[in-house]
Amino acid sequence: MAAPAQSFLVSGNASSRLARELSKLARSVERPGGAVVFLSGDFAEQLPEVAREVAPSLQGIPTLFATGAGVLSDAGELEAQSGASGVVWRGKPSPVFCVDDEDAEACIDALAGQVFDHAARADHPSLVFVGPQLSEATQRLHRDGRGRNIFGAGAVHSPGVATVDGDGRVRVGSAAAMVLSGVHSPKVHAAPACRVLDAPQPVTLSRGPLILELGGEPALDYLGRVAESIADASLVLAAVFESDHIQSGKFTVKPIRGVDPSRGAVVLPEALADGAALGFAVRDAAMARDELTRSAFSLKRELAGAMPLFGLHLTCAGRGVGLYGNPDVEIGVMRRAFPGVPLAGMMSAFELPPGPEGPTLALYTAVTAMFATPS
């Protein structure tokens, strides 16, 4: 019997082997409607050539390629080496789009226009990958809340993404997307890898991304006070709590772009929403493992008895062995939560978990999307 979804993991840098694996998966899934392929190492550095070589083996399956610092599947993780992972699933064909433009805002605008044109009527979710130079332009995916069903991550190379459409045409660029119109909307969770140093404080004065006061105190004074016990202050990150998640403890990890001592300000990548609270955090392996475990099993409960078909796991390149000290920690968590479920993912430059207005830029975060049959 043909499977509804299949994943794969291959090591090395032989495109011919990858092509054979993709051809096998295309035959093993009944009426395949889409595929996502993640590349690392030599595969990632040779993305245009790899995509063109393996395109015929996809047999008309719309496919999205993204490059990472490592790749993973339910079979294991390959970090800092050449390899590929991916998943093929059953369903109606999912359209893919690829854009290349040296202007970051123009590139994201062009991609957003194509995604919204195809996703708007049915409100389909969309998967987006962008090159490292486009990180702060991703806020342009919000567009009056129409981006709330978009999630994805940052590729580690430039160009770092490619697509193969249903006619076998290959496009390579800086940003790519797939409108997931052929499958039921996934449940998507994000788990940070950080410990917050003190209770978050409401933003009481700001000018765009310039945070001037937290709880009435100069933001830079607050940062200095909570970071006193940290040996390397350069590792301190921003933890942004949305107004409706302060009590739940859910936050998004963002980089600190700089400080302005003359105004006692901390500079973030973007302005914060009204009612947001801000804390400061550091990476913490135990917290990362606990948060991912909590997220995975919460995701399983949210499926409410629906049968999981496949999953995507997009985790920061700053996690992995460098954080945990051991390989396969995150894939081990996912195996316990979803035994036997095909899974594929990569270690990304940054993450784009979904938000109420659109995807939000995050660091040191694991974004997990689980696709299932309706219960």
Secondary structure as UniProt FT lines:
FT   STRAND          5..11
FT   HELIX           15..28
FT   STRAND          32..40
FT   HELIX           42..45
FT   HELIX           47..54
FT   HELIX           55..58
FT   TURN            59..60
FT   STRAND          63..67
FT   STRAND          70..73
FT   TURN            74..75
FT   STRAND          76..79
FT   STRAND          83..90
FT   STRAND          96..99
FT   HELIX           104..119
FT   TURN            120..123
FT   STRAND          126..130
FT   HELIX           132..141
FT   TURN            143..149
FT   STRAND          150..154
FT   STRAND          161..164
FT   TURN            166..167
FT   STRAND          170..173
FT   STRAND          175..179
FT   TURN            181..182
FT   STRAND          187..192
FT   STRAND          194..196
FT   STRAND          201..207
FT   TURN            208..209
FT   STRAND          210..214
FT   TURN            215..216
FT   STRAND          217..218
FT   HELIX           219..226
FT   TURN            227..229
FT   HELIX           233..235
FT   STRAND          237..241
FT   HELIX           243..245
FT   TURN            246..249
FT   STRAND          252..254
FT   STRAND          258..260
FT   TURN            261..264
FT   STRAND          265..267
FT   TURN            274..275
FT   STRAND          277..283
FT   HELIX           285..302
FT   TURN            303..305
FT   STRAND          308..316
FT   TURN            317..318
FT   HELIX           320..324
FT   TURN            327..328
FT   HELIX           329..337
FT   TURN            339..340
FT   STRAND          343..348
FT   STRAND          351..352
FT   STRAND          365..372
//
